[in-house]
């Protein structure tokens, strides 16, 4: 589920592709999977919608919640996909803007 490393700036920073690992949405100093799925203010709406269906999620409980029910699994998987897809679209746009200037 946590593939798509290339979409997290902390990872791109680690492999030397970016100068800074910060989150482009909220300015948090590390953009990684944990930040994106559990903390980032950019995804509050998606997160609230998810938690209204599966309850409060934390990095410690998410695996159990996913494994506990097929429906929860689907809902969480689609939350992750939605965010990664959106992130990819927006970051491609940002990158295009950076090269244009
Ligand atoms: Zn953020």
Boltz pocket constraint, residues with backbone or C-beta under 6 A from the ligand:
constraints:
  - pocket:
      binder: B
      contacts: [[A, 23], [A, 24], [A, 25], [A, 26], [A, 27], [A, 28], [A, 35], [A, 39], [A, 40], [A, 41], [A, 42]]
      max_distance: 6.0
